Amino acid sequence: MRFGFIVSKKVGGAVVRNTVRRRLKAVCAEALPVVAGGTDVVIRALPSAADVDFATLRAEVHRCLDRASR
């Protein structure tokens, strides 16, 4: 399976974008058992992702992955 991340300049400066991307990568690494093999997942970070804490980000990503796996 592959994960792709879209974090545009609307999210923030380079430091903020990289922080959001690293957080998303960590959440997706935790979610590997949930996602079926051979699946491609693309996550687009909205500007509000820069202000969200890690637990909320994790909950949202897991909710979307659960919904997509149905």
N, C-alpha and C positions, 0 to 999 in steps of 0.2 A: 504494500500500500504506500501511497505517496501523499504528502501534505504540501500544499502551496499556500503562501500568505501574501495578501495584497495589503500593504500599509502605505497609503498615499501621504503626500505632504500636508494634506488637510488634518492629519492626525497630530502633527507637530513637527518640531525640528528633528534632526538626525538622531539625537540622543533619545528622544521620546519614541520615535518610530522604532529604533532598535530595541528599546526596552519592551515595547508592546510585542514586537516580533519574538523576542526571547521568551516572554511570558506565554505566548501562544504555542511556541515550540514545546515548552515544558508541559503545558496542559495536554497537548496532543500526544506527547510521549506517555503520559499517564493513561490516555484513552485508547492506546493500541489494542488492548484485548476486546474493546467494544466494537471496533470497526472491522468489517469483513475483509479478508485478504483480497488483494487485487483491486482495491478501491482507491480512487483518486479523490481527495478532498481539497477544496480550495476555500480558504477563509479570508473574507474581506473585513478588515478592521475599520470600524466607523470612528469618527473623531472622538466620540465619547469613551472609546476604549482606553484612551490615555489617562482618564480620571478614575477609572474603575479599579477597585482592589482585586487582588489575585483570586480570592474566593468567589467573588461574583463573576469574574471572567471565566473561571473554571466551570461554574454552574451553567452559564450560558452556552459554553462550547459543548458541554456534555448533553445539555438539553437539545441542542441542534443535531448533534451526532446521533442521539437516540431517536429523534424524529426522522432523520434521514435513513436510519437502518431499518425502519419499518416497511 
